[in-house]
Amino acid sequence: MQFDDDADLDTSEVQDVRRSRVPGGRATVGGGIAGLLALILGLFFGVGPEQLGLTEESTAPEQTSESAAQVAQTCRKGSDANTREDCRIVAVVNSLQDFWRAEYTRRGGRYTDASTVLFTDRVATACGTATSAVGPFYCPADRKVYLDLGFFAELRNRFGATGGPFAQAYVVAHEYGHHIQNQMGTLARAQDQRQGEGSNAVRVELQADCYAGVWARHATATPDDRTGRPLLTRLTDEDIRDGLDAAAAVGDDRIQERIQGRVTPETWTHGSAAQRQQWFYQGYRTGDMARCNTFR
């Protein structure tokens, strides 16, 4: 996975609040077993933490910065994305939004931007206050993706994924898939409180995987708004394998087998490892979001 070294990164699409504090925030999930169970429930859920029961407040407090990290100061060029993890996320977000803007325009629609918030430990959102235990998530109330970069180590060390730059890109692309669903009105279909392998919750997650694959198919051919050249210049078969491996690692069956020693499909919320791989590859193989209808 390689970005154009000379490309200018647009850091306005990423808000960096790492090392900030949330005054008065009362996220109800901590570390240990409780945090791990929350992570299992919340992983890539695509909705804000209030749907997961992770906050006691209807309105989350504002974030207050204390010497917060600033990607704007360190993530200027594509070369930075090729060497720094946080800058890589900036570049992935830029590439995703370049693609979805162009795709919506091609289809006669208008894409609404969604920024990404990098945080550490705990974050205040329009959906409530959440800890890192919920994993990456999308909040439809403020149209933002929230990500603690420490999750990528969890993906490797706790869930057994091989990792790699494109595994990280897959995670972000999946969350932007939820943003697309929010714009299309399909994200709400997951909020019927049902679980199980045939539930809408699973179908929504698999569709987000498919949308991630669609972006991956077109990323190296999508011109950047600022340079007219693709921001992502190389994506190899090995990168795609890393993405498929990450998708499998967070399959409900893999997580249940690892945590509880048995698989209970009636409680699935995201789909099996095989399903998640299948739908990511469906999007990547076809490059067509119309082929991502998981609700048939």
Summary of the structure (lengths in Angstrom):
residues: 296
radius of gyration: 17.7
end to end distance: 33.5
largest distance: 50.8
contacts: 1069
relative contact order: 0.16
helix: 50%
strand: 12%
